[in-house]
Amino acid sequence: MMTDAEFETAIAELQGWVGRERVVEDEIGLSAARRIAGMLDLDPTSFMAGTVLPSHWFTMFFPDIARQRDIGPDGHANKGVFLPPIPLPRRMGAGRRVKIDGALRIGETAIKRAIVAGIVPKLGRTGRMAVLTMRHVIETRGQVVAVDELDAIYREAPPSGQASPQTPPVPAPDNAAYVERVLLSSTLVFRYSSVTWNAHRIHYDADYARSEEGYPATVQNGGLTMQLLLDTALKRAPGRLTGFTARLARPLWIGETVTLCSAAPTGGKMECWAADKDGYLCARMDLEFAA
């Protein structure tokens, strides 16, 4: 078993990855846009060639497409194929910081420049962790339309038969001006995973989620939680969305209903959060708008 010192040494040896960049090209296709629209309960036929997409939809394009032989036992691409080979078995999204200057248009080609921005080891009460920060720069028509910094947490696997450790619950705020509830059905999460090409098994394989990763059920996709929160908040947007920060606090489980909340916009900003069936905070977002 690796000691703490050996773990920190292993992470230090990965610092050569920081600054590495790869380019992912994508055609913003009509069929893909209509599949996304249908998944989000929008009219697919309202999207046509030349349609400018909602600015935050860039997160559902530019997938990393690994060969099947490069897929690991958790459904992610094996370490070192796209991301640094961090020596911890479990990976989960944690948060992001986004700046938006434009939007994608159906029928045009765009690129994502994926840059390794940081790899930081942490020794916490739940064991060893590492935080990988990726910076995604989205460009189309020769212009940057979004910069998205994403944090992923790598963790140790729980001992066999033990539950995965979770952050202690915190009650969600009770000052929501707007509230919507969405059923996290298996079909919704499956369709989101399909359009984003996400094969992480915790989102669809209950036996794997329980026996290998220590969860009580299949796990809601954090990217979908952020998408639903944004969609709810933007119905009351005071202007053009220029950026947001997001932080995932606790897991949500497929089959449950999530409560999506927004405070009233003020000063070009809006606070949003998601609560589980017990009223605990699961995600928080802070949105910024142009005047």
C-alpha positions as CSV (number, residue, x, y, z in Angstrom):
1,M,0.0,0.0,0.0
2,M,1.3,3.5,-0.9
3,T,2.3,5.7,2.0
4,D,1.3,9.4,2.2
5,A,4.8,10.4,1.2
6,E,4.8,8.1,-1.8
7,F,1.5,9.4,-2.8
8,E,2.7,13.0,-2.7
9,T,5.8,12.0,-4.6
10,A,3.6,10.3,-7.3
11,I,1.6,13.5,-7.7
12,A,4.7,15.6,-7.9
13,E,6.0,13.4,-10.7
14,L,2.8,14.2,-12.7
15,Q,3.5,18.0,-12.7
16,G,5.0,17.6,-16.2
17,W,1.4,17.2,-17.4
18,V,0.5,20.7,-16.2
19,G,0.3,22.9,-19.3
20,R,-0.3,20.1,-21.7
21,E,-2.9,20.9,-24.3
22,R,-4.9,18.9,-26.8
23,V,-7.5,20.1,-29.3
24,V,-11.0,18.5,-29.8
25,E,-12.8,19.5,-32.9
26,D,-16.6,19.2,-33.2
27,E,-19.2,20.1,-35.8
28,I,-22.1,21.7,-34.1
29,G,-24.6,19.4,-35.8
30,L,-28.3,19.8,-36.2
31,S,-29.0,16.2,-35.1
32,A,-26.9,16.6,-31.9
33,A,-28.6,19.9,-31.1
34,R,-32.1,18.4,-31.6
35,R,-31.2,15.4,-29.4
36,I,-30.1,17.8,-26.6
37,A,-33.3,19.8,-27.0
38,G,-35.5,16.7,-26.7
39,M,-33.6,15.6,-23.7
40,L,-34.3,19.0,-22.1
41,D,-38.0,18.8,-23.0
42,L,-37.7,21.5,-25.7
43,D,-39.2,21.3,-29.2
44,P,-36.4,19.7,-31.3
45,T,-37.9,21.0,-34.5
46,S,-37.4,24.6,-33.3
47,F,-33.7,24.1,-33.8
48,M,-32.5,24.5,-37.4
49,A,-29.3,25.0,-39.4
50,G,-27.9,28.4,-38.4
51,T,-29.7,28.5,-35.0
52,V,-27.6,30.2,-32.3
53,L,-27.6,27.8,-29.3
54,P,-28.1,28.9,-25.7
55,S,-24.6,30.0,-24.6
56,H,-24.2,27.5,-21.8
57,W,-24.8,24.5,-24.2
58,F,-21.1,24.3,-25.1
59,T,-20.7,21.9,-22.2
60,M,-22.6,19.2,-24.1
61,F,-20.3,19.2,-27.2
62,F,-16.7,18.3,-27.7
63,P,-16.7,14.8,-26.0
64,D,-13.5,12.9,-25.5
65,I,-14.0,9.8,-27.7
66,A,-11.8,6.9,-26.6
67,R,-11.5,3.6,-28.4
68,Q,-13.4,0.8,-26.7
69,R,-10.2,-1.0,-25.8
70,D,-9.1,2.1,-23.9
71,I,-12.1,2.2,-21.6
72,G,-11.4,1.3,-18.0
73,P,-13.6,-0.8,-15.5
74,D,-15.4,2.4,-14.3
75,G,-16.4,3.4,-17.8
76,H,-14.0,6.3,-18.0
77,A,-11.1,6.3,-20.5
78,N,-8.0,4.6,-19.0
79,K,-5.6,6.9,-17.1
80,G,-3.1,8.6,-19.5
81,V,-5.3,8.4,-22.6
82,F,-6.7,11.9,-22.2
83,L,-6.1,12.8,-18.5
84,P,-3.0,12.5,-16.2
85,P,-2.6,9.0,-14.7
86,I,-3.4,10.1,-11.1
87,P,-2.9,7.0,-8.9
88,L,-6.4,7.0,-7.3
89,P,-9.2,4.9,-8.7
90,R,-12.3,7.1,-8.3
91,R,-13.1,10.3,-10.2
92,M,-16.0,12.7,-9.6
93,G,-16.8,16.2,-10.8
94,A,-16.6,18.9,-8.1
95,G,-17.0,22.4,-9.5
96,R,-16.3,24.8,-12.3
97,R,-15.7,28.5,-13.1
98,V,-17.0,29.7,-16.4
99,K,-16.7,32.9,-18.5
100,I,-18.9,33.2,-21.5
101,D,-18.4,35.7,-24.4
102,G,-20.5,34.1,-27.2
103,A,-22.4,31.1,-28.3
104,L,-22.2,28.2,-30.7
105,R,-24.2,28.1,-33.9
106,I,-25.7,25.0,-35.6
107,G,-23.7,24.0,-38.7
108,E,-20.4,25.6,-37.8
109,T,-17.2,23.9,-36.7
110,A,-15.7,24.7,-33.3
111,I,-12.8,23.5,-31.2
112,K,-12.1,22.9,-27.5
113,R,-8.6,23.4,-26.3
114,A,-8.3,21.2,-23.3
115,I,-5.4,22.3,-21.0
116,V,-4.2,20.6,-17.8
117,A,-4.2,23.6,-15.4
118,G,-3.3,21.9,-12.1
119,I,-2.8,18.7,-10.1
120,V,-2.9,19.2,-6.4
121,P,-2.7,16.4,-3.7
122,K,-4.8,16.6,-0.5
123,L,-4.8,14.5,2.6
124,G,-8.2,14.8,4.3
125,R,-10.3,13.0,6.9
126,T,-11.7,10.7,4.2
127,G,-8.3,9.7,3.0
128,R,-6.0,10.7,0.1
129,M,-7.4,12.9,-2.7
130,A,-6.1,14.8,-5.7
131,V,-7.8,17.7,-7.4
132,L,-7.3,17.9,-11.2
133,T,-8.2,21.2,-12.8
134,M,-8.8,21.3,-16.6
135,R,-9.2,24.5,-18.5
136,H,-11.4,24.2,-21.6
137,V,-11.2,27.1,-24.1
138,I,-14.1,27.0,-26.6
139,E,-13.4,28.7,-30.0
140,T,-15.5,29.2,-33.1
141,R,-15.2,31.6,-36.1
142,G,-11.7,32.4,-34.8
143,Q,-13.0,33.8,-31.5
144,V,-13.1,32.5,-27.9
145,V,-16.7,32.0,-26.8
146,A,-16.2,30.4,-23.4
147,V,-13.5,29.5,-20.9
148,D,-14.5,26.7,-18.6
149,E,-12.3,25.6,-15.6
150,L,-13.4,22.3,-14.2
151,D,-12.3,20.6,-11.0
152,A,-12.4,16.8,-10.6
153,I,-11.6,15.0,-7.4
154,Y,-9.8,11.7,-7.4
155,R,-10.3,9.6,-4.3
156,E,-9.4,6.2,-2.8
157,A,-11.9,3.4,-3.2
158,P,-13.9,2.5,0.0
159,P,-13.0,-0.8,1.6
160,S,-15.1,-3.6,0.3
161,G,-18.6,-3.6,1.8
162,Q,-18.3,-0.1,3.2
163,A,-20.2,3.0,2.1
164,S,-18.5,5.8,0.3
165,P,-17.8,8.7,2.7
166,Q,-19.9,11.8,2.1
167,T,-19.7,15.4,3.1
168,P,-21.8,16.1,6.3
169,P,-25.2,17.4,5.2
170,V,-25.9,21.1,5.3
171,P,-29.5,22.4,5.0
172,A,-30.2,24.3,1.8
173,P,-31.1,28.0,2.0
174,D,-34.8,28.8,2.5
175,N,-35.0,32.1,0.7
176,A,-35.8,30.9,-2.8
177,A,-37.8,33.3,-5.0
178,Y,-38.3,30.6,-7.6
179,V,-38.6,26.8,-7.2
180,E,-38.9,24.0,-9.7
181,R,-38.8,20.2,-9.1
182,V,-37.4,17.7,-11.6
183,L,-37.6,13.9,-11.4
184,L,-34.1,12.5,-12.0
185,S,-35.4,9.6,-14.0
186,S,-33.1,6.9,-15.3
187,T,-34.1,7.9,-18.9
188,L,-33.2,11.6,-18.4
189,V,-29.8,10.7,-16.9
190,F,-29.2,8.1,-19.6
191,R,-30.1,10.6,-22.4
192,Y,-27.8,13.2,-20.9
193,S,-24.9,10.7,-20.6
194,S,-25.6,9.7,-24.2
195,V,-25.4,13.3,-25.6
196,T,-22.3,14.0,-23.6
197,W,-20.8,10.6,-24.3
198,N,-20.3,9.8,-20.6
199,A,-20.0,6.1,-19.9
200,H,-19.2,6.4,-16.1
201,R,-20.9,3.3,-14.7
202,I,-22.1,4.9,-11.5
203,H,-24.8,6.6,-13.6
204,Y,-26.4,3.5,-14.9
205,D,-25.0,0.3,-13.3
206,A,-26.5,0.0,-9.8
207,D,-24.6,-3.2,-9.0
208,Y,-21.3,-1.5,-9.8
209,A,-22.2,1.7,-8.0
210,R,-23.0,-0.3,-4.8
211,S,-20.4,-3.0,-4.8
212,E,-17.4,-1.2,-6.3
213,E,-17.8,2.5,-5.3
214,G,-19.9,2.2,-2.1
215,Y,-22.9,4.2,-3.2
216,P,-26.5,3.3,-2.1
217,A,-27.9,3.7,-5.7
218,T,-27.0,4.9,-9.1
219,V,-25.6,8.5,-9.0
220,Q,-27.0,11.6,-10.7
221,N,-24.7,13.1,-13.2
222,G,-23.3,16.4,-11.7
223,G,-23.1,18.0,-15.1
224,L,-26.8,17.4,-15.6
225,T,-27.5,19.0,-12.2
226,M,-25.7,22.1,-13.3
227,Q,-27.5,22.1,-16.6
228,L,-30.9,21.9,-14.9
229,L,-30.0,24.7,-12.4
230,L,-28.9,27.0,-15.3
231,D,-32.0,26.3,-17.3
232,T,-34.2,27.0,-14.3
233,A,-32.4,30.3,-13.4
234,L,-32.2,31.6,-17.0
235,K,-36.0,31.7,-17.3
236,R,-35.7,34.8,-15.0
237,A,-32.4,36.1,-16.3
238,P,-32.0,39.9,-16.0
239,G,-29.6,40.0,-19.0
240,R,-27.1,38.0,-21.1
241,L,-25.3,35.3,-19.1
242,T,-21.6,36.2,-18.9
243,G,-20.4,33.5,-16.5
244,F,-21.0,31.3,-13.5
245,T,-19.3,29.4,-10.7
246,A,-20.6,26.0,-9.5
247,R,-19.8,23.7,-6.7
248,L,-21.2,20.2,-6.1
249,A,-21.7,19.5,-2.4
250,R,-23.5,16.1,-2.0
251,P,-24.6,13.3,-4.4
252,L,-28.1,13.0,-5.8
253,W,-29.6,9.6,-6.6
254,I,-31.3,8.6,-9.8
255,G,-35.0,8.1,-9.2
256,E,-35.3,10.9,-6.7
257,T,-36.7,14.4,-7.3
258,V,-34.3,17.4,-7.1
259,T,-35.5,20.8,-6.0
260,L,-34.0,23.6,-8.1
261,C,-34.0,27.0,-6.4
262,S,-33.1,30.6,-7.4
263,A,-32.9,33.8,-5.4
264,A,-34.2,36.9,-7.0
265,P,-31.5,38.5,-9.3
266,T,-29.8,41.5,-7.9
267,G,-27.0,43.7,-9.2
268,G,-26.5,41.6,-12.3
269,K,-26.1,38.4,-10.2
270,M,-28.2,35.5,-9.2
271,E,-27.7,32.7,-6.6
272,C,-29.0,29.2,-7.4
273,W,-28.9,25.9,-5.5
274,A,-30.2,22.4,-5.6
275,A,-31.6,20.4,-2.7
276,D,-32.3,16.7,-2.3
277,K,-35.5,15.1,-1.0
278,D,-34.4,15.7,2.6
279,G,-33.7,19.4,2.0
280,Y,-30.0,19.2,2.1
281,L,-27.8,21.3,-0.2
282,C,-26.4,19.3,-3.1
283,A,-25.1,22.0,-5.5
284,R,-24.7,25.8,-5.6
285,M,-24.2,28.2,-8.5
286,D,-23.6,31.9,-8.7
287,L,-24.5,33.5,-12.1
288,E,-23.4,36.8,-13.6
289,F,-25.2,38.7,-16.3
290,A,-24.4,41.7,-18.6
291,A,-26.2,44.9,-17.7
